[in-house]
Amino acid sequence: MDTDEFPRQFARTRRFSLGVPQQFTVSRDGERVLFLRSASGTDRRALLWLFEDRTERPLADPDGSPAGVGGYAADAEARVVAFTVDGALWTVRADDGSAPRPLLTPGPVADPRPSPDGTLIAYVSAGALRVVRTDGTADRPLAGPEGPDVVHGLPGYTDLASIGRTRGYWWSPRSDALLVARVDSSMVQRRWIADPANPDRPPREVRYPAAGTPNAVTTLRLVTLDGEHTPVQLPARAPTHPDLAGAGAGAEAGTGQWRDPAFEYLVGAEWGSAGPVAAVQTRDQRTLEVLRIDPATGAAEPLSRHHTERGWTQPTPGTPLHTAAGVPVLPHVHGDAWSIRIGEVPAPAGLQVRAVLGAVGERVLFSASEDPTEVHLWSYDSTGVGSQAADGGPTEGDPANGRPDGFVRLTSEPGTHTAAAGGDTLVVDSRTPDGQTVTVLRGGRPAGRIAVLAEEPLVTPRPVHLLLGARELRGRLHLPSWYERGAGPLPVLLSPYAGPGTQVVTRARAWYTAVCQWFAEQGFAVLATDGRGTPGRGVAWQQAILGDRLGPVLADQVDALHAAAEHCDALDLSRVGIRGWSFSGYLAVGAVLLRPDVFHAAVAGAPPTDRRQYDSYWEERYLGHPDVQPEGYRRSSLLPYADRLTRPLLLVHGLADDNVHPLHTLRLSAALLAAGRPHTVLPLPGVGHLVAGEGVADRLLWRELDFLRTSMASPASMASSASMVSPDR
């Protein structure tokens, strides 16, 4: 096991993401599979590939481009493909062996998408939605441009970074019109990202909607190919408490709870067999409506409505969706599970639905969990026709086991699975303890594999999965491969994420499991735990952090640590460190500030230390409006506790980070300095929120290791850490 070379490999492979096939598209007849993948585990150029007749070949290999294919889309038959290379528009046919060719456009291109019939390509350039024939003629604008702060056809910052909506326009099935989102960011507060290492360069302007500040205004319109625009009549407000009727946002009478019934968020849309459909959510996220839109008039009527008086409503990725016969697939809460409803049929009780992956005919494909450490493929066919399991498992629902007829679990191997489908072809992307495989099935039978070219980590993860404490926290413990039971205690390093939207304790090998094992090989017992607030364990579990984003999460990490120590006597609780990035960087700072009796050192990367300064969608979901419910923001922010630091703390932040702005680390450092609390700050010039690439990601791992070793050298040093006066070690 070559542990010394692992950090360079980690950086060189961009966290082992190079060489991984992704963005699968299956043709309607199932004959062709398109995907992106680089040529090797160290090549950064993305190539466009075609899998057909059990073989794969490159469709587009943009030689000379440092990044390669930036994104692609295809028509319904996956014959006409549009893609970008360094902002230029290209097209290629997948069915005749012809070479890719560029199309001339007025400027750089984003998100090109062929019409379903393959005759036209829509794309966004300079804030305008345009369309061009596939032969490159008749290029013209359909919507916009209107100015620097208005964009047609692309998601806004909140849509992309927080909601997860990646599209801003949708073709009609007949290829004669589009449903188009218009995003006006002019009222969103401005931030400027400067490069202190290069003061001759101008700062970059970023529109960033922090908690309690104005969001972008998103509207929809129906646009025909001759340029006719019909505004979609989205509802302005949701029904609300009688005492607030006619009022704007504010506190609900007698409760002190924030209410804002304005529909500010477009969380999903489609244009399929049932016509155009959109899902909208209120600013306070308590109401979610799915609307059916009249394509002639733009009138919208509710298809479904979900409202809650506590917590939030949660859109299911991939919804709204309709089957070929027009059966709706909609978000649903089934007991304590985030779920879906297909027509009038809910998914089985207790099933935590992760995403809807698509529909072929009347067969709906989705991913879901029964155990939070595993994500499996499921299908439902309203016609009653059984589905072939992806791994030879059962093919019918079992009412005796709580699975209604028509629901089938398609995978059984422990891990996390997702898929793409078309015709009778299913592309199954599986991540298991042994790594990643991509299997192509035709009619339920193996029809080949798409190669995964990612490098094998030089450090092989050896996790032990644990159920920890009274809440049965899911944990993953890594010990050194060379450690022998009874050889003596090891310093402990917690390496969780523990934040909303992401799990790190699953039955799948990933880059973070390899990083945990690398730290273990350096002499640590490394523990990762998914606590309250993480996905996969139901509504109440995720909503346990309402009003307090730190307290329950930190308590779960402490409980998991103590429970793991009872399970394994190798853990030395007198030497405990914690490391993390983004939310877990925030958690790491909170750990040494609030529980110095447990944690003796912390490395915190890009920590959002002031919750008022983070994204409106995330913060208001958990804490409400900062002007109406300020106590939750004070409780969940770290600046008020700066004077409590008594343990070694390394703060790391990329100075080009436009997600968690460097202000978070700078303001915390200033508060620590004002309180006379020594600490170390490591700025990363030119680095954004994601740290990748040689010379940065690799050296940062070594710097973390050096800091943790020095800070946790012995129990004696732990006892004296409060008296440290120098921040440089």
Phi, psi and omega in degrees: 000112186270082185288331182292329181273348184302314181302320178294319178296318179303317180285317184298325183266006184050061179061036178063026179270338180287140182084003180266123177291144184204172178054060182284137172232128179249132180297159183300328179270358178080005185280331187233143175235124176256149177196166174254145175190143173282168187283345180201178180283359177233357180275125183275349182280123177278130177252152173267128186239156174236129172252121183206138179054043175070008179231157178240146177212152179286133173269327181215121178234088186287082180298135180097345177270129181292331183256335181082214182288124184272341181171155183210165171206162184225165174286181186297329181267002182055041175256317179259124183238133174246141181207167178246148171226111181052039177087353179268148180268129177231159174219154178207149174264139181266359188243357185229003177076008181287160183278153175298151178219144179279152173245134181286130179228163182290342182191185179302146190246144173228144172050060175286140181217119176294151172294156181306327180274358174079013182266338186228160174230122173266150178201166179247134177212128178054040177082359182250144170270124183237167177220145180217148174292155182293345175272002177092002181261167173059040175289132182202154176280143173253329180211126180080186001280162181236343183154174187293340184256005181240130181231135175253128171091005176233151175289152174278181183302309182296320180303313186280312189279331187245312181282325181092013176277119187259356184241158178230003174204156186218125178289147169286152179301333181271001177064024183248359181198169179221148169265121192235131174270136174246124183244120178251111183257012187297333182267357181281139183298149181263143168232152179240128179258110181258163177246094183299336179284345178225074186293351177280349181268139180290152178290157179262128180277134178230130173274116187231115180273091178285165182307133176081358181254165183298140172270166169295154177261120181248126176234167179238148173216151174265127186235122177271169183290343176267009174090007178284131182249132174235111179298139174277130185273072178291147178293143180280323186217155173269153172304142186222185181303137181306326181292344181252006182303127180082356181264166177271201181293150177166196180274136176290138186305127174077000184243334186073008180266141182282138173228133172217098186276009179287133178281094183259344188246127168266107188260351178184161177197162173200162170223097182236216186295334182264009182092184181290139182221143178223149175245127182235152183225145180285162180302322179278359175064018179272344181231134178231122178239140170253128189241135172266130187252132175284117184292345180270321186249341184083001177294142182237133177233146184295132172264325174204157179216131176234131180226145176224146176267350178227133178080225187213161168270151185230115177292141178273125177307136180093353176250155001285155180210153175230145174285176181299329180272003177090014177285125183282144172245114192230155174299150184202148171250120182245099185067240179258016185250135164290121192218195176222162173233128180252105192065239177257008186256117176280155173297158183307145180301140178084355181272120179271105183282126181270317182196149169268126189260348178146177178221136174239112187063238178257008179266123180256131180250132179211164177248146185200165183234138164258321172253129185297344180273359180228144175234120185244162176273137177229156172223157174222132179235112183290347179278350180087002178283126182293154179252143176281125179296149183289341182231028176081013181280194182297154184243000181229156173294158182229095182302330180295334178260016178081014179250110181299155176305140179099339179267128183227131171272124189266341182236153180227338181294131180305135181153199175237131187232142171221175187198165169227149187220155174192135184057227177258021180258136178231125177258112186256117179258109188242133174240118186234178177302339181268353180130206185243138172226150175234114185248134177257125179245139172238120182060028180085358181251146180302132179234021178124176178230147172265128189291138170259113187260008178298145178292148173284130179301139177292343175248123181269117180299138179230060184285147169249120182273135187229149165258121193239127171075182184295331180273006180050052178296136177277122181232160180226116184251130177244126173247157177301144179297335183269358185283136176246136182306133180087004182282356180118164184285151178245144171299149186253138175234119173273130181226068181268181157248300168071007181258171180298145172089349185219137171246145173241354178254089177225169178274045181226142174280137181212174182301324184286334175289325177292320178296317177301318180292325178298315176298323177298319180295341176276000175112017179251153162267117188253128183237130173240135184223136171262115182252198180300141183101340179278157183283167172098355182235017171104173186295309183298322180297315181288329183270006178291348181258012177301128177081350181205100184278350185247314189305301181298324181294314179294319179300321179293324178294320178294315179299318180296319179301312182293321179293322178294324178294327175290328180284324187227117183282005178281348185274123179264103184285357174272357178222091184232123175243168178215140179228153177184168181225141181063240182301318181287339170292319173301315178298320181297317177297314179301326181296314181281337177284317189259337180229059177293346175289341181251317187253135188248351177193153181214143168244121186235115177257134176046051183279128174283089191279336181241104188295337176294335185266006179256174188309134184299318185297314181289311187292317182291333175302316186264329190242355182076199181274132185296336178277336181265323182233065184292336185297321179297323178291320178296316181296324187267353179267160186261339184302321181295344184255012186302327184287356181269355185294125175228005184240156177299132183223125174251118176258132181233136179207134172285128185284351176256017183287116177255006174265294170257099186299145179305343179305329182297313179287320182295319180290323176294316179300319178296319179293321177295317179297316180297329180273000180073031183253111181298145178195171181238137178239130177242100177279146180241094182298137176075005183256135178271208183287330178263122178266115181211161177100148181293147180090347178235296183299320181289315181293329179294320176301316179295322179294318176300314181299315180298317180297315182292319178298316181293319184285336184241036186298323183198160176303326180297319180292331177295320182293331184262002187296331182294340182265002180298139181242344181256128178281351184258121180229000000 
